[in-house]
Structure formats: structure tokens, C-alpha cells
Amino acid sequence: MIKTGFKYALANGYDYVVTIDGDGQHNPEEIPNILAEIQNNGHDVVIGIRVGASTEMPGWRKIGKRILDYTTSFGGGGRVTDSQCGFRAFNKKAVQGLITRLNGNGFSLESEQLIKAHDLGLKVSTTRVMCKYDGLDTSTKNSASHGFSVLNYVIWLVAERHPLLFIGLPGFVLVVLGLFMGIHTLQVYNQTHVFLISYAILVSMLLIIGFLGMFIGLVLYVLPNIIKRTREET
């Protein structure tokens, strides 16, 4: 839906795009404020932040929001204050840059926008916005499911960008752990002549999963570089 709106804006020559959640929690009268922030201060993207006395966000939502903010920041989205607020403004430069790079769907799109904007070197700013929760069904999806879907996407995106760190390294740790447990199993057998079958099974699983993780991490690291080099040569 966002990409469709971006395409429409570019096709019709609009200089700015404003997105706002359709569940009534934001006040459309604040659109001029968020537009002014992007028009007057040289920013490419402006994100609404739901903080302070102007918002009714429940405490448990604030905790979940903060977790997603940290995850998005860790994923490469820069310093993030409110990664899930859908009240945003984009200039034409941001729309042109993001439209070909957005792949996610649903709730993960907000985090992906920030990560891809940071990759593009876009100037991202924030401004306070009101947010109403009292008496509103503010989500078409269970909040826990919403949070886990965003976490799942961002974690996978990070793993995709840094496969050696997030796939290869855990695999290496599992291999080392498996080797230590294997040595312990052999030592017990030499001393007692009792073979610990449960330990042997666990060692096998650790080594298989570990080597598999190291292999996948290495492949995901090398393959994009090979593809990029091939494209450059052709």
C-alpha cells in the first residue's frame, strides 16, 4: 500500500508524501506541522514521535515500542525514537530512493523504511505528534503478534546484512561447545567405560547445527559479493 502511494505521488509530480495510520489515533490537523518540519529544515524524512503529555499510550505499549526502537537501531536504522509511528512525511528524494528498496509488508515496513533511509544517507528527523488510544481499536493485529512480526523481520534483515556475525559466529560457538562436550564424553568413557548416549546425541546435534550455521553464514557473506562483482564486470 505504501509503495503504491509512493508510485502515485511520483507519477503525479508531488513533492511530498505524508503517511498517517487509518485507525484514528493520529490527528490529521497536525499534517501541516509535520510538513513544515520537512519543508523548512532540509530533512528528507520526518517521523512523528508519540511521547509526552500529548499521547495516551499505555505503559505496556511503551515498553514494546522501546524494544522495537532498539532493535531497529541495532538493525541499522540509526538513532530511533519511535520506529513504529506511521505518521510520517517524505520529500521526493526520499520517495525516489525508498520505492525501489522496500520489500517488507505489514508492520515491519516502518522499521524497514528507517533502515533503508539510513543506508541511503537520507536526513531523518522527528517531531512530536498527538496519539489517541482511549476507546480505539488501534491495530488490526494482536499487539504481541505485531511486535514479534517486526522483531522477526528486523532480526532476519540484520542477519542478511551481517551473516558472519549473526549466523556464522553462533555456528562457530556451537561447534566449540560440541567439541568440548565430545571431549568430556570421551574422558568419561575412558574412566568408567560407560558411553553417555544422551551426551553423544547432543554433541552430534551441536556439531551438525554449528557446521551448518558456519557454512550458511559463509555462503550468505560470499554470494552477494560474487553477484555484485559479476554485475560490475558485465
Secondary structure, DSSP 8 states (H G I E B T S, - for coil): -HHHHHHHHHHTT-SEEEE--TTS-S-GGGHHHHHHHHHHS--SEEEEE--GGGB---HHHHHHHHHHHHHHIIIII-S-S-TT---EEEEHHHHHHHTTT----TTHHHHHHHHHHHHTT--EEEEE--B--TT----SS-HHHHHHHHHHHHHHHHHHHSHIIIIIHHHHHHHHHHHHHHHHHHHHHHHH----HHHHHHHHHHHHHHHHHHHHHHHHHHHHHHHHHHHHH-
